C-alpha cells in the first residue's frame, strides 16, 4: 500500500506543491517564532549576565519604603570588606542625571532623564565594556556608546549634565562604555562618574548593589552566608551564580513576552494552513474517487484506504515541516529586523540559536496539523464503494439537505452564542474584561460564519460576480458559475482569506481609532502648539517649571496664550487620585474641558471630575467629594464631569481652581506650561522664541504638538505595518490556497475547458475565466472578512476606550486597498493554473479521461 | 431538398499529413489524405482503431494542427477559408459559429442549464439565437420541457440532444460528431442519429460523423473509410451490411 502512496505522490507532485508550501509557511512561522525566542533569550542572557560578570557574591539593597529601592551604606560596604574570604568589594551607585544635548536641551526617554552610574571599583566586575578609560580626575566622565553615537559625542568632547538643583556641570569624555542591551538602561543616557562626584550631582548617597570577589579557594555559597551574617537581615545576598541566573530569568521573561504574542500570529497562520491542507485532500480524494474505488475493487480494505491517505498526509507534513524549520530560521532573522524597526524592541543581536525544542515542535506541528486536516477527507474516502469505479464521472457535488440543515443549525448556534457573549461583553464596565469577552464572542461568531460559509458563499459570489459578469460577458458568467458550483470548496478557500484579511481589517480599525482618539486627546480639546513639562527623574519625582518661565513667555509677542498647570497627588474620598489646576488667566479660554455633564466653571467650593477614570466614574453633578492633599482636606461639590486631559499630564482625576490647589498643596512651581503661538507667527519663529526663553530652564522638555502628532502617526503606522506583516503570512498562505484550489479545479475541469475551447472560447478567454474566478474568491473572502472586522473593531474600541470617548475610525481607504490587494493577489495566484489550462491542447484534453 | 441537384463542398481536405512526435518516435497518423465533404450531406468516417479517423476529424475541425496539407472551410456563398493558415484565436472565433461539435461524452457544462449550454457558442460570439430557428431545433429535439434542467438532471440521450442543439443553433457550415452514440443505449442512439439525418435532409445541415458502428454509419449518405492513415474506400448510400463488408475487406 505504501508503494501505491509513494507512486501517487510522485505522480501528483505538482498538485501537492501548494499544500507543501502552505505547510512550510505555517510551520515556518511557528518554528521561526520559537527559534527567534531562543535566540532573543540567548542574546538577553549574554547581555544581562554581563551585569554580574566575575561577581562571586552580590548584595542588593533591601526594598525601601513606598516601593522605592533602598540603598546600601558605606558602613555596610566596610562590613562586607571585613568579612574573611572577601578579596574585594565595590559599591555600585546610580541615580537620575540629566545630560544635555549639544543644543542645551535635556535628553529624555519618555520624559525621563538619563542616569549616572559609578565607575570606580574592580575592573573585572564592571557591568560594562569600556573603550578608553574610566574617569580618574575631577572633570572627567564616560558616556554610553548609544547616546554618544546618537548625539555625535566622541572621546575628548565636553558634555554638560544638570544636577538636581538645575546647575550645569561640564565634563570631558575620556571613554565610551557599552552595557549591551541591558534593559535597565535601555534607551536612557548613561554618564559614568566616580561614586563621590555622582553622589554630589544626584543627591543619592549610598549603593544599589555591592559586588564581592572571593579570595582564592573560597566557595561562593559559604562566602554569601558569611556576608549575610555580617550584614544581618535586610540586604539581600546572592551568590554570583544565583545572581546571573536571576538576571537571565529576567531576560527570559522579556523574550517570552515577545514570543507568546508572536505565537498567536503563528497559530493563525497554522489554522489557515490547515484549511488549505484540508481543501487539498478533500479535492484530491474527490478526484481520485475512481482510483480509490479501483483499489477497493482489487481488495483494499477501508482501513487500508484510510491508512494510505493518512500516510500520504504524514509524508507531506514531515517534508513540509522540515522545509518549514529551514524557512523558520529566515523568519527568526526577519522578526529581529521587524521588531527592532517597527517597535524599537531593542533586541540584542545574537547568532541564531536553533535548539532541538523548536525543531521537534516544528516537526510535530507540521505532521500533526497535516494529518488532522487530512482526517476528514480520509474518512470520506473510506466510504467510497467499489462500484464507484464503474460509474460515469460524478458531477458537481450536491450536498444533501440533511447535512445542510445540520450545518445551518451548528452555524446558527455558534453565531448566536458568539453574539450573546459579545453583547454581555459590551455591557461590562471593566474595560479589560469587556475586551476579552468581546474578543471571545467574536471568535465564536466568526466560527459560525465559517461553518455557514458553504451555505451563503454561492449567493455572495453571485451578488458580487453577476454585475461583473453582466459587464464582461460569457466567460465571466462561466467564471461565476464555476465559483459557485462547489460551495464547500469555495467556502474553505475563501475562509482562509476571511481570517487573514478580517484580522488585518480589525487591526486597522483598532489602530486607526486609537490614533484618532489619541490625536483628539492631544489636540482636539486644547488648541495649543507647545507643551512644556519638567523632566522626570523616576516614577515619583518630576522637575517643576519655575513660574518665571510662564511669565517670561507671556511677555513674548510670538505667543497669544500661555497656560500654567499644576498637578499633584491627592485622595478623593480616600482613594488615590491625581488632581490638577489651570491658572485663571487661561482656564475657560485657552483650556476649557469639554464637559459631559454640568459646567466647567470652577468656584471656590467646586470641582470638575473626570468622566472617564475609575476613581471618579461614579460621581455625578451635585455630589460631594472630599479632597485630601497631605494634611489638608476639603469637601467640594462636583460642578461638572468631563474627559480631563492636559498635554503633558497623563491622567487627571479632578480639576480644582488655581486658588483651591494652592490652599491644598501650598504655593509651588508649574508642572506643565502650554503655549499657543500668535496668529501669523511661523512655527520656526515661535520655536526660536520658545527656545530662547527656555535656555535658562534646562530641566524642562519642549514638545511641539505637531511633533507629537506626527510621532504618534509614525508609531501607529509602524504598528499597523507590523500587524499587517505578521498577518501577511496568513494571507500569503491563503493565496497559495487559492492557487491550489484553482489548479486542482483546472485538472478536474480538463474536459470542460477543452469543450469550451472547442466550441469557441479563446485561450485568453479561458485564462480570463480562471482569473475572474480567483478574483471573485479573493473579493468575497476579503469583503466578508472586512465586514467582520468592521463589526468587531468598533466594539473592541468602545469596550477598551469607552471611558475616554473614543473616536471610531473606519479607514475606508485602507480597507478599499485591502480588497483591491486581495483581488489582485488572488488573480496573481491564478496566473499559473490559468496558463496551464490555456496551454493544454484541446484534442489531448478531450482524450484524457 | 435533395442533395443531388448541386453539390458544393463544405470542407475540403487536401494532402493532409499529420505526424505525432519526431525522430524515432514519430508516428504518422494521417498520410497525404485528400477528401471533400459536401455541403448538405451526412458523411460518416469509419475505420479500425488507429486508422486516423479521429485525427482526420480533429484536423478538419481546426482543433488540431496539421503537419502538411490544407483544410478549407466553405461558407454558404462558396468562399473558402484555409484553416491551416489561421492562428489560434481566429480559429477559435471561427469555431464559435461556423463549426458545430457533438462529442461522445456529451461534454455539456455542468454549471449551466440545458438552454444556457445550447446558447453558449452564440453567447461567446456575442450573438443572439434566431428565435424561430431556436424554437424549431428545440421542438425537433423534444427538449422543450428540459430547457431549465442542468446536465446532471438529464438522461444521457437528453444530454446528447442538448449537445446537438448546441451544435445546430449557430447554423454552422459543418457539424462534426465524434462517436455521438458511443455512450448511449441503442434506442437513445437511434434517436440521435435520426435527428442528425433529419437535420441534414430537412434542415439543410452538413454533418461529418466519426463512428466505428456500421449501424450508425448506415444513417449517413456516404461513408469514407480510413486505414493506416490513408483513404481506403468510399461508399455512397451505405447500409449496415455494405459497411460491414467494406470493413471486412479493410481487415483482409
Interface residues (C-beta under 8 A of the other chain):
Chain A: X392 X395 X396 X398 X473 X474 X475 X477 X478 X481 X482 X484 X485 X751 X752 X754 X755 X756 X757 X758 X759 X760 X761 X762 X763 X764 X765 X841 X842 X843 X846
Chain B: X58 X61 X63 X64 X88 X89 X92 X93 X95 X96 X97 X101 X103 X105 X107 X108 X109 X110 X111 X112 X120 X121 X123 X124 X125 X126 X151 X152 X166 X183
